Amino acid sequence: MSVIKGDAYGHGIQECMEILKKSGCRHFYVARLEDAINLRKKE
């Protein structure tokens, strides 16, 4: 489980999610609904 918020402090929320997925993480939590929707669309 990972928590990603605020554009991952400038690293990019999408980029961080991809790295975490490659390392085996399958559950992600975000602070804003808008972030969740955007990540789901790009998945």
C-alpha positions in Angstrom: 0.0 0.0 0.0 1.3 3.5 -0.9 0.1 7.0 -0.3 0.8 9.5 -3.1 -0.2 13.1 -2.7 0.5 16.6 -4.0 2.0 15.5 -7.3 4.5 13.5 -5.2 6.3 16.6 -4.1 7.1 17.6 -7.7 8.2 14.1 -8.9 5.0 13.5 -10.7 2.2 11.3 -9.4 1.9 9.2 -12.5 5.7 8.5 -12.7 5.8 7.6 -9.0 2.8 5.3 -9.4 4.5 3.4 -12.2 7.7 3.0 -10.2 5.8 1.7 -7.2 3.8 -0.7 -9.4 7.0 -2.2 -10.8 8.3 -2.7 -7.3 5.1 -4.8 -6.5 2.7 -2.2 -4.9 -0.9 -2.9 -6.0 -2.8 -0.5 -3.7 -2.6 3.3 -3.9 -4.2 6.0 -1.8 -4.4 9.7 -2.8 -5.5 12.8 -1.0 -7.9 14.1 -3.6 -10.6 12.5 -5.7 -9.3 14.3 -8.7 -6.0 12.6 -8.4 -7.7 9.2 -8.2 -9.7 9.8 -11.3 -6.7 11.0 -13.3 -4.6 8.0 -12.2 -7.4 5.6 -13.1 -7.9 7.1 -16.5 -4.1 6.7 -17.3 -4.0 3.2 -16.1 
